[in-house]
Amino acid sequence: MLRIHFTADDLARIRVRAEPHPLWEVLLSMHLLQGSSGSLMFENWRRQARVAMRPSAAILATLAPPKGYSPDFLTPAVDTTDLDTALESLLSTSKTVLRGDIQLLAAETKLPTWVVGIADGDANAMRQLANSIRRYHEDVLQPHWQTIRSHVRADRNKRAELTTDCGIESMLTMLHPSMKWRAPVLEIDYPVDHEIHLAARGLTLMPSFFCWQGPITLADPERQPVLVYPVERELGWCGPVTSQRSEPRPESLIALLGRTRANVLRTIAEAPRVNTSELARAIGISVAGASQHATVLRDAGLVITHRANGAAVHKLSSRGASLLSVS
């Protein structure tokens, strides 16, 4: 569980970033590229990325394994949309911070000997890292940057509307279904126990295209507080999701999702704002089963879930509607 402790001043100092952070998108996309999760949303992009990226990407991949800890210094707290400016901040990281972050990474995974140069702040090693990131961004992210940017900006605008309509505390709980507001603490399902006391430093909320499944933050609670969370994405953003057939068969939705999950999606479409218990009764499955299916559909971007009166409430997303309209 991740617990973020707010003061009254912190609630007034929440800001939602309006543009994608170039280094967070680099880091989180590298995580996805090395794994297999989110295949419905990302597999076409993975195939393109693996063809496009150069061997120098191996430097970044070593420091950003798909699971576990990635060094905080890879995502410095800079309020910029420019990759070169962000890389300048990364290159100015102190040797003390570099050494501490690499030691944490080495505690989880065996590292090649060249990483010693990064830990020591060696100028040549750091330049090679910066070049690895720059080339990776150019090869893998830049072709899709306008799509990434438009999704992030759309999410930011949605958060602004929610804050105006419902208040800042409600907006926080609607960032992701895993979040619960128990004033003055925001609780988030997280793979490890982690506490952040904002102590009047405020919090930057960072919508991210390549953040997958759940929100993420820095490992060091003393660094500038940031919470990165996934935006809603359009299915097929990187090319066709299905194969070469242009016209889907009537049973294509069942073939794609499975019969039960397809029924879950249709039920959500027919009964908007249905909660998990109601969904389970309508389908004739357990509440746990309904929750699992809804989670898979949400991770694929087909439904949107938020909490209302202590229950998870589901509705069809725009891409879910698009999928139903052609199946």
Beta strands, then each sheet from edge to edge (+ up, - down):
strand 1: 2-5
strand 2: 14-16
strand 3: 179-182
strand 4: 185-188
strand 5: 194-197
strand 6: 203-208
strand 7: 226-230
strand 8: 274-275
strand 9: 303-308
strand 10: 311-316
sheet 1: 3+ 4- 1+ 5+
sheet 2: 2+ 6+ 7+
sheet 3: 8+ 10- 9+
end
